[in-house]
Every structure is written in C-alpha cells, then in structure tokens.
C-alpha cells in the first residue's frame, strides 16, 4: 500500500493516466572508450504496485482532467509572465520594452443574444428586448437560427490560424513602415515578439488574446530603438488588421474571404506595481491569458470535448442546439473533397478550429518544455531527498561517463481502478500544494 500511494502521488492528481507495460534499463557509458558499464537502474512495469507504469495524461482541458489542466494553466502563466517581466531564462530588461495586450475577434455571422454593458458596467437590453442574466443559456445563440451563417462561422474557425499567420507578417511590415525602414532593414533594428491564446466566444467563434512586444534585433536581451513605442505598436496593429485577408473556398458559387472582425481592443501593459484602475498590469494579463489556455469550445458553447466518429452520436449528447448545428455544418462540409485539407469532420467537435490554443514566437520567453523539464528535475531532487540523500545534485560535469538508456513501452490502457481512484482522490489536496511550490 505505501508503494502504491507513492506511485499515485507522482500523478499529481491526474485521474485519467496512461498505463504502460514495458521496462527501462540504465547503464553507465564511457563517452571516451564507448564501453558500456553495469546496470545503474532497472524499472519493470510488472514490479510496480499498480502493475503498470502510470503516466500523466497531460490533457489541457479542464473538463477532461482538472489536475493536468491546472498544471498547464500554471505553466502558461509562467511563460506569459516571463515575457512581461523576465525570469525563467528571459532577461528582466523586457519589462521596459513597449508591449500591448490585444484582443482580435471574429466578424459577425448574424445577430446573437448578448449582454451589452456600458463603461460603468450597466447591463443594457439585448436586441431581443431582454436584459439577460450573466449565466443565461441563450447567450451567444442566434436570434434567428435559420438566417445565421453557420457555413461561414465554421470556415472562419478553420481558417483562424491562417488569418493570424498573415496578420503577423503584415504587422512587421506596418511597424517597419512607421519607422521609415524597409522590411529587410527592420530586422537589423527591432523584432516583434508575441504570445497568444485562442478562446471561443459564446457564439462558437474563435478569437485571440495576445501579448505583443517590441524588442531589439536579437530579442529580449537588447532594448528596442528609441522610435519603438507602445503607441507606434498599437497603430501598426490596427493597420495590419485592416490589411489582413485570407482567401477561402468557393462553395456553390459563393466566394469566401476571411478577415478579423471590426471589434479590436488594444491596451498598453504597465508594470506590475502600477495600480491605475483601467490600465492593465503584467500579472492581470498573464492570469487572464492562462485562464483561457485550459478552456475549449465545450466551456464556452457547451459542445463536445472529444471527437465523434459518427454524426449519429449527436443524438445521444445533451448539447445546446446552436452547438449541435455548428457540429452538423462542420460534418457536412467535411464530406466535400475540395475541403478535405481542413479535416472538418475530425475537428467537428471543436467547431472547425484545429490550431494550437497557445503559441508564441521563439524569442518571447521560455518554453513549456523547459518548464516541464525544470519540474521533472525538482521531482527528482525531492525523490532523492526522500530516499535519504540530503544533498542530491547533477552528475559530475568533468566525468567521462554518461547514461545509456534502453527502454520499451507499450500502451496498456487509460484510467485508474476503483481502488486507485479512491486513493488518488485522497492525495489530490496535498499534491496540489506540492505542485504549487514547484511552480
């Protein structure tokens, strides 16, 4: 039992781990002579208390695995924060670089039930004449489903990543134009860095939240030129959005063209110590972006959080009618040969969107992989301390020996047994506290 408890504690609260059968053997290896030494460590799944090696599912969706989604959210928070004020291998000088927080929305596909508010927070009436409560089920659904452009809505989601890629190209052009530079010369003076997340609106359309920053030519370690300001960056973003347009398919003689919607919000980001009401702070931006990194279409629209194999499966699902029609539209469009590259049937549950939910430029900050490696090293050190080694550390840097790993793992299933579920649930609060300390 104690050994099983230790194995489950390593899952960090994950309730749907991947079960693996196999082994892992570590030998010492002399890099100079190539001689393979004795076995340093051997792990066999049959010898483990659970009978398998249990690996976290690492699903970012909070509806699938709250524990792994929380870890992903915290990692995203650290990634965004590092690009705003430094740390995790990113120079602290980035805190003085011009940066903005921008929200890019989708165009209108037809009027929907909404909850408009004034700048003072007063709730106004919807177009239907009703003041909807904040949690009203009809928010985001069309006023007239028969006239709502479901086809364009699904295709917009399918092309959203291409629209962003085109925008990022135009943004660099617009910044260079305002600096009086050619595009080739611009790379010698400055660089545009960003991190973004995709979020579903209640109507099921993707929009993007992004932190966009101006750096020196080599990234965050160099200051940008004197002409690089948050105002110049914001103006360049507005013009780049106007110029961004992606051609879409021609369906039944209808030509589709995709661009961002008219609602564009750009706000400068101030320092973490600034407390000026309407201004955004670094911490607020990082927390806001990280929150949406773990949410998909199922959170905003009530749709599915996993793919479907047959359209008939919708009959057994309890989902809103608006989400159901979006999925049906994606499934119908996915049958067309001229749209096979969009893989709409495979991504029908995501309403056509198949892009990554969080992306960044290479020089913005650290990576999720680096954060995960740091957490794995922390766990290794904690395990060594628990085993009695009070001063664990890395291998000697001057040693000629390295490690040769021979491993073979095979998928054996997912999830926990009833008993394992009960034990894992009892460990979750303590594990959450430990993970917070690691982050």
N, C-alpha and C positions, 0 to 999 in steps of 0.2 A: 504493500500500500504506500509507504513513504516514497518508494522509487516512482510509482505511478503518479503520485502527487507532484513530484519534481518534474516529470515529463510533461504533465498538463500545465504546470506553471509556466513552462517555456513557451506555451502558445499565446500567452498574453491576453487570454480571454477569447481567443478565436473559437467559435462554436462549429465551424464547418471546415476543419483542417483537411489537408490532403494526406491520405495514408499511402505509404510507400513500402515496398518489400525490396530487400537487397542488402548491400554491405558497403562499407568504406574502410579501406586499409591505408595507413600512412607509414611510409618508410623514410628513413633518412637517405639523402642523396648527396654525394660529394660532387659539387659542380666542377671541380678541377679534374678529378680522375674518372668521373662518371660511375663510380662504384655505388651500388645500392646496398644500404645498410639494413639493420634489423627492423622489425616492425616496431613503430613508436606507439601506434594506437590502432585498434581494430574495433569497428562497430558493425554489429549484425542485427538486422531488424527483429529476428526471431528471439534475440536475447532481451529486447526492450519490454518493459512491463505491459505496454498496450499491444504488443505483438506486431506492431508496425512502427516505422518512423513517422511521426506526426509533424507536418509542416504547415505553417500558417497559410490560409487561402489568399491573403493579401488583397482581398476584394475591396475596392474603394467605395462601394455603395453601402450606405448606412442601412438600407433595407435588407441587404444580404448578410452582412457581418458588421455589427456596430463596433466591435473592438478593433478590427483591422481598418475600418473606415476612419476611426478616431486617430489611429496611428498615421494614416495617410494625411488626414487633416492637419495634424501637428507638424508633420514633415513639410507640407505645403506652406504652413505658416512660417516655419524657419527659413524656407527657401525664399519666400517673398520678403521677409524681414531682412535677411542678409543682403538683398539687393537694394534695400532702402537705407540701412544704416551700417552696413558692413558686418563682419563676423563670418564664421564658418569658411574661412579662406578668402573672403571678399574684403578688399581694403575699406577701412572706415571712411575714406575720403568720398565714397559715393553719397554719403549723407548731404554733401554740399552741392551735388550735381543737380541741375534742373530736372524735375520729374513731375509727371501728372498722372492722375487716375482718370481713365476714360471708360465710358460705357457705350457700346455700339449695339444698336437694336436692329431688328428685322423690319421690313416695310409692312404696311397693312395688307391683310388678305381679306378684309371685311370687318365691319364693326362687331365688337365683342362686349360682353358685360364687363365693366371695370369699376374702379373705386377712385375716381379723381379726388384730389385734395388740393387745397390752397397752400401757399407758402407757410401759413400759420398752422397748417395741419387740419383745417376744417374739411370734413368729408362732404363732397358735393354729390348731386344725383347722377346716376348713370344715364345713358341715353334711353334706357327703358323707363326712366322716371322714378327709379327706386334708389334709395341710399343703402347700398349693400353693406352688410357687416364684414369685418376683416376676413372671417373664415367661411364666407358664403360659397356654397358648392358651385354656383353658376358663374363665378368669376373666371374670365378667360374663354368661356364658351360663346359661340356666335349668337348674335341677336336673331339672325335668320340662317340656320344651317344650310338651307337649300341654295343660298346665294354666296356662301362663304367659299373662297377659292382654295379648296383642300389640295388640289394638284400643285399649285404654286407654293403652298405652305410646306409640303413635303419636299419638293425640289429645292426650295430655299435651304432647308436643313441639310440636304445632301450636298449643296454647293457652298455651305458656310465656310468651310476650311479654305477653299479656293479663293473666296472673297477676301478673307483675312490675309492670305499669302499675297494677293495682288495689292491690297492696301499697304502692306509692309514695304513693298517695292516703291509705290508712289510716295509713301511718307519720306523715305530717304531723298527722293527727288525734290520734294517740296522743301525740306529743310535745307538742302544744298542750294536751291534757287533763292531762298531768303538770305542765305549767307553770301550770295554772289559767286558761288562756286559751281564748277561742273561736277557731274556725278563721280567721275574718276578722281578729281581733286578732293572731293568731300571726304573720301576715306583716309586722306592724309591728315585731316584736321579733327574729325569727330566721328562718332559711331552712335547709332541708335540701338539701345538695348531695351528689351521688354520682357514681361512675364504676363500671361493671360490665363483666364479660365473661361470655360463655356458654361452658360446657365440657361435653363429652359424657363421661358416665361409661362404664365398660367395658360396662355393660348396654345402652347406647344411649340413655339418658335424659339430657335437658338438666338441668344445674344451674348456678347463678350464683355468681360470686365478686364481691363489691362492696366498695368503699371508700365509707363513708357518713360525712359530716361535718356538723357544726352550725356555721353561720355567723351573722353579723349579718344584718339585714334586706336589705342591698344586696349581700350576698355576702362573698367572702373579704377584702375591704378593711376590713370592720368586724368587731370582736370580737363574739362571741355574748354574750347576757346571762349573769349570774352563775349562774343556775339551770341553764344548759346544761352538762351533764357527760357524759362517756362512759358512765357508769353509767345515767343517765337515758335516753340514746340507745339503749343495749343493751336496756333494759327495754321501751322503746317498740317496738323491732324485734320482740321476742318476741310482744308482744300483737298487733301488726299482722299478723304471720304467722298467728297463730291466727284472726284475723278475716277473712283474705283467702280468698275463694272465688269461683270463676268458673263460671257455669253452662255446661254443654256440650250437645251434641246428644242427642236421644233416638233411639237406634238399636235397632230390633226390640224396642221396649218397655223398653229399658234406658236409664235416665236417667244421663247422665254429669255429674259435678261435679268440678271440678279445684281443687286446693289444693297448697301446698307439703308436703313430707314432714316427718316428725317430727324428722329429724336436722337440727339448726340449730346452727351454730358461729359464735359472736360473740367476737371478741378485740379488745381495745384496741390501738391502734397507738402505739408510743412513738417518741421522737426517733431520728434516725439514729445518734446517739452512744451510745445505750443498748445495753448488751450483757448482757442478763439471761437468757440461756438460752431459756426458753419464751416470753418476750414477743416480739412481732413488731416489727421495725424498719421504717421507711419504705422503705428500699432493698429489703428482703426482700419486702415486699408488692408494690412496683412490679415487681420482677423476676418474681414469681410470676404476677401478672396478665398481664404482657406475654407470658410464655411460652405461655399458652393462647390468646392473641389470634390466633395463626397456625395453630392446630390445629382441625380439624373432626372430623366423625364418622368419617372414614376413618382418623384417627390412633388413636382410642380403640377403635373396634369393627371396623376392617378393612373398612368399607363403601366405597362409591364416592366419588370426589372430583369427579364431574361428573354432570349429569343423564342420564337414559336416555329414549329415545323410545319404546321398545317393551319390554314385560316379558320378551320372549324373549331380550333382550340378557343377562339374568342367567345364562343357560345357558353363556355364553362367559366369564363372570367368575369368577375364583378368590377367593371371599369366604367368610367363616365362615357356617355355617348359620343362626346367630342373626340376623346382619345380613341375610341373604337373606330370612328370614321377616318381618322388620320392613319391608323394602322391599316385599315382596309384599302385606303388610297395608295399607301406605300406598297402593299402587297399586289395590287392591281398593276401599278406602274412597274413593279419589279418583274412582271411577266413579259414586258416588251424587250425585244432583242436589242433595240437601239439604246436601251438604258441599262444593259447588263453590267457595265463598268461601275455603276452606282451601288450595286448589290442591295437594292432596296428591300428585298424580302429578308435578307439576313439581318438587316437593321430596321425592320418594320417596328419592332418594339421600342426603338429609340426614335421613332417618327422620321426616319431617314438619315439622321445625323450619324456619321461613322468616324468622326475625327477624335483626336485626343482631347480630354477635358481640361488638361493643364499643360501648357507648353511655355517655353522660354527661349531666348537667344542664348548662345553659348557663353557670352561674357556677362550675362546679367548677374549671376551669383553662383552658388554651389549647385550641386545636382542631388536629386533624390537618391541616386546610387551611393553618393558619398555619405549622405546622412544615414542610410541603411548600414553602410559598412562601419561607420562610427558606432552605431547602436550595437551591431554584432560584436565589435571589439569590446564594448562596455560589458556586454553579457559574458563574454569570455573571461574578462578580468574578474567579474563577480563570481563566476563559477569556480575560478581558480582560488579565490579567497575562501569561498565556501568549502573547498576541498582541503583547506589548511595552508595554502600558500599565501602568506601575508604580504609578500612583495612580488606579485606577478609582473611580468614585463615582456616585451617582444624578444625575439631571438637575438643573439649577439650579432651586431652589424658586421663585424670583421670575420665571422665564421664562413668557412667554405661550404658548409652543409646547408642544404635546403630540404624541402619535403616533397617526396613523390607520392601522389595520391592515386590509388586505384579504387574505383567505385563503380557500382552498377545498381541502378534503382529502377523499379517497375511500379507503375500505378496499381494500387490495390483498393481504391475506393475513396470516399469522402465522408466526413462527419464523424461523430462520436457515438459510442454505445450509450445506452440509458444510464449506466453507472458512471461512465466518463463524463456525460453531460452534467450530472448532479455534482460531481467533484469539481469540474471546471467552473460551474456557476458559483461555487463557494469560494473559489480562488480569485474571481474577477476583481473585486474591490481592491485587494492587496496588490494585484498585478497592475491595475491601472495606476496606482500610486507610484509603483516602481518605474513604470514606463514614463510617467511624468518627470521623475527625477532624471531619467536617462536623457529625455529630450532637452 
